[in-house]
Amino acid sequence: MPEPKIWCCLTLVLALSCGSAARAASCAGCGLPGPAATQQAAAGDGGTQAGSQPSELGSFASGTLDAYLLGAGLGLLDVAALHRLDHPVHPQYSGIWSVGKSPQFPEELIGLTLAAAVWEGGRSTLGRTLWQSLDAAAMAGISTQGLKWTFQRMRPSTTSNPDRWFQGVHNQSFPSGDVSSITALVTPLILQYHRSEPAVDALAALPVFDMAARMKAHGHWFTDTVAGAAVGVASGYFAHRMHSPFLLGLLPGGFYVGLRERFR
């Protein structure tokens, strides 16, 4: 099927061009500030935070495109050879594996993270990290959906052949959106606290569990979940490197203070 593959390559070239432009705009807007600028942004008020919004938009867009390109590279490897690693597993829907058939698991984790971020605000280290996790989940969601539309892979619930690509936009097996979202949520927390609080590394069990659950539910192939985890890690890494959380900058200043301060 040469036509879909040519279309896929053109899409990747366009994404590369957009990614380069976004990185250039981000660097031009922010002037490559260092840690001192980050500390000033954290210590400032809502007005200071809003002033850095254009540069954070460029960083957010650049991180999203880079996560997409990473997933696209893995997708091309999967199309070429890695799909040979995939095979249908024995379905299992009962007990804890019932999570694999429900989209509520990642949505509930995002909701809990949002509630905690609103409570903490953006002044504390924990609050900023929680908002970074939400940025990462947004990056992962956007890039993952773009990859689904690009590769159009059939799910194991509809075929036993893992080499069914470019079968129409309604086929969205590659990569796993659930796994990418959950991985994106936990990555900034692990990056921030793994040295001071090593127990936080246990959060990595959440995406690993979801990978197994999605395969047992025949929602994804093995390489779908691996690519989803990679996109999630990349999104979390890029969000953690941003000077201030992008989504927080879009909200009124009261969210930066946090509900906890209002109830003191």
Secondary structure, DSSP 8 states (H G I E B T S, - for coil): -HHHHHHHHHHHHHHHHHHHHHHHHHHHHH----HHHHHHHHHS-HHHHHHTHHHHHHHHHHHHHHHHHHHHHHHHHHHHTGGGG--------SGGGGGGG-THHHHHHHHHHHHHHHHH-SSSHHHHHHHHHHHHHHHHHHHHHHHHHHH----TTT-S-TT--SS-TT---SS-HHHHHHHHHHHHHHHHHTTT-GGGGGGGHHHHHHHHHHHHTTSS-HHHHHHHHHHHHHHHHHHHHSSS-HHHHTS-HHHHH-HHHHT-
